[in-house]
Amino acid sequence: MGKSAFLESVRGEIRLRGYSMRTEKTYLTWIRRYIRFHQLNHPANMGADEVRAYLFPTPCRPAR
């Protein structure tokens, strides 16, 4: 499986900021889960509604 340019750029930013390797791994895992949840859409093409859908499954969604 090829490396994602997006994930590599995130990895570079995390390392530039001096975060621990454990934090890097955790952040990248959550980002991968988020992308897979939304059928491999690029995060740049998603917004607040997609974040809410990921963080709050249907039974737990707050009323608007």
HELIX and SHEET records of a PDB file:
HELIX    1   1 ALA A    5  LEU A   16  1                                  12    
HELIX    2   2 MET A   21  PHE A   37  1                                  17    
HELIX    3   3 PRO A   43  ASN A   45  5                                   3    
HELIX    4   4 ALA A   48  LEU A   55  1                                   8    
HELIX    5   5 THR A   58  CYS A   60  5                                   3    
END                                                                             
